[in-house]
Amino acid sequence: MSDSYDVVLIGAGHNTLACALHLAAKGWKTGLFEAAPTPGGAVKTGEYTLPGFRHDWAAMNLNLFAGSAFYKDYSAELAQHGCAFTPVSKPFASAFPDGSWLGVTTDRAETLARIRAEDPADAETWSRLNDSFPQTAEAIGGLLSIPMKFNAIACFMFKMLRRNKIGGSLDIAQFMAQTPRRFLTRSFRSEKMQALLGAWGLHLDYAPDVAGGGIFPYLEGMVAQNLGMTLGQGGADTIIRAMVKAIEARGGRVECNASVAKILHENGKASGIELADGRRIAAKKAVIAGVAPQALLRMTGPTESRFDQAMRDYAYAPGTMMIHLAMDSLPDWAAGAALQEFAYIHLAPSLDQQARVYQQAQAGLLPDEPILVVGQPTTVDPSRAPQGKHVLWVQVRMVPGQIKGDAAGQITAKTWDEATAPMAERALDILERYAPGTRAKILEKHVVSPLDLEAENPNLVGGDQVCGSHHISQNFMFRPARGHSDGSTALKNLHLTGAAVWPGAGTGAGPGYLLARRLAK
Ligand SMILES: Cc1cc2nc3c(=O)[nH]c(=O)nc-3n(C[C@H](O)[C@H](O)[C@H](O)COP(=O)(O)OP(=O)(O)OC[C@H]3O[C@@H](n4cnc5c(N)ncnc54)[C@H](O)[C@@H]3O)c2cc1C
């Protein structure tokens, strides 16, 4: 063996980094090996267009990280290593084809005035939902952050029943089971209000008619109203750079350009890893793999048949395409200059359009009118671009990883090598419709297809930005498989972490931190 550690971690996503930092802090000798030239996985920032224009390659909204248990415990240490955030008071809005817009800002009176202008009854509902948010957040937030283990669930249920009695607890369970469409159409009369919030479900794979998805539009709306949004100062990679420095300051090692080819094991117990360059690294206490389930199986070879089959069967959501734009100035939104002040503009005009796009992508079709999430980070953080200039972060949701056809019947390409350019043009046409003249302001663009996403980070299978569908059958105690939601595998001392493990995707570091605390106990 070339080297030896207490724990060896595979991949430098924010989950493994959080896990490594906690274990290093508990005195474990820690070595982390990342295939890419830079750490961070889906959280990285770079000058992908022109010098001085810093683009978040994938994740931009760091609300989940800033609100996480990991950040609560390590914020002081990360700040010492340069982690800094930019708070956003105007988090999101939607523009509509009729030239109107709706948005949520941390000024409740301002938000209510806009909603009231659409429908007074919806403003009352918004107020009511906000008033009850602290109690509901405690219940839902509590469930989303505990291990999916019998004791933890029983303890959670006991607290729920004591506080809400049987009826109240069942109401919360029903609330969590509903589709976005049911929650939104029962709560709001304005179709624009429904679309404004429904767009958030599509950030995961909760299209309007997917059971269990209703809480995401709700949570995102309430969090935005009460807390706004958090961006990384200078880029989302602020959290990654700080975590790497903190690990190194505690004696740990983070090595990039180090692809892991195999997980070594004998007699049912993991003992280390083999890198693609042939080096073998020993792990005395644990090997932690921050990879996709099928990749885990490729690295171990066959282990235990039920576990191996579950890893093989693990399912992915449709893909994403990213368009990074260096801009001369921000888009001139037809709906009004006020939209330039929001961090996210959703171009997702109705629940029916959102449902159609998801269904098309699921069926392998390039959507005729994909949903756009237009991020305007430089509106709050000018340090990301040269003076007076801007970057746009455009997410195209959702697109198929493998193309069977085009829902609009115009693009004949069946591979992403050929389809990327026309699909990017379709997205830019949509942007141009809502903000005429935007094309003329583009100084440079960088398009990342679903397959580019996967090529740079193999965890994003088919461009699935959440590393596996979050539908109920693959969430909670079933993520990634029954009996393994705590990251345990069929091999002793081998653990899986990252977005494929409960509590799943996003920048909340939940899977990594839950695992680290379990191991360090
Ligand atoms: C386009 C996009 C936009 C997103 N936007 C947001 C957002 O705004 N807010 C939010 O909260 N979430 C967002 N997400 C989701 C979120 O970024 C991810 O769920 C999260 O970052 C995943 O973290 P992770 O720790 O699981 O690992 P990942 O970030 O997936 O990193 C895994 C790492 O492991 C490495 N690796 C894999 N195999 C090997 C190997 N064999 N050897 C060595 N290294 C290996 C990879 O190279 C990669 O660096 C977005 C995701 C994408 C793709």
The ligand as an ORCA input file, in Angstrom:
! r2SCAN-3c Opt
* xyz 0 1
  C     -26.882     22.080    -12.642
  C     -27.121     21.892    -11.167
  C     -27.674     22.931    -10.422
  C     -27.923     22.753     -9.070
  N     -28.411     23.798     -8.339
  C     -28.528     23.672     -6.994
  C     -28.796     24.814     -6.186
  O     -28.863     25.939     -6.681
  N     -28.942     24.614     -4.846
  C     -28.823     23.385     -4.273
  O     -28.980     23.256     -3.049
  N     -28.513     22.296     -5.028
  C     -28.335     22.422     -6.350
  N     -27.970     21.347     -7.110
  C     -27.817     20.026     -6.457
  C     -26.547     19.948     -5.621
  O     -25.539     20.725     -6.203
  C     -26.052     18.509     -5.514
  O     -27.125     17.686     -5.074
  C     -24.917     18.372     -4.526
  O     -23.930     19.342     -4.734
  C     -24.337     16.976     -4.601
  O     -23.279     16.889     -3.703
  P     -22.551     15.501     -3.414
  O     -21.768     15.710     -2.173
  O     -23.522     14.393     -3.461
  O     -21.520     15.239     -4.587
  P     -21.233     15.854     -5.994
  O     -21.290     17.322     -5.926
  O     -22.058     15.171     -7.010
  O     -19.704     15.462     -6.191
  C     -19.277     14.141     -6.359
  C     -17.777     14.174     -6.623
  O     -17.279     12.851     -6.654
  C     -16.316     12.767     -7.677
  N     -16.174     11.376     -8.081
  C     -17.115     10.565     -8.618
  N     -16.591      9.365     -8.894
  C     -15.297      9.406     -8.509
  C     -14.232      8.469     -8.540
  N     -14.393      7.227     -9.027
  N     -13.007      8.836     -8.064
  C     -12.835     10.077     -7.541
  N     -13.799     11.010     -7.519
  C     -15.024     10.678     -7.987
  C     -16.870     13.649     -8.778
  O     -15.869     14.047     -9.689
  C     -17.432     14.820     -7.957
  O     -16.464     15.821     -7.771
  C     -27.641     21.509     -8.451
  C     -27.047     20.494     -9.192
  C     -26.753     20.697    -10.536
  C     -26.056     19.617    -11.303
*
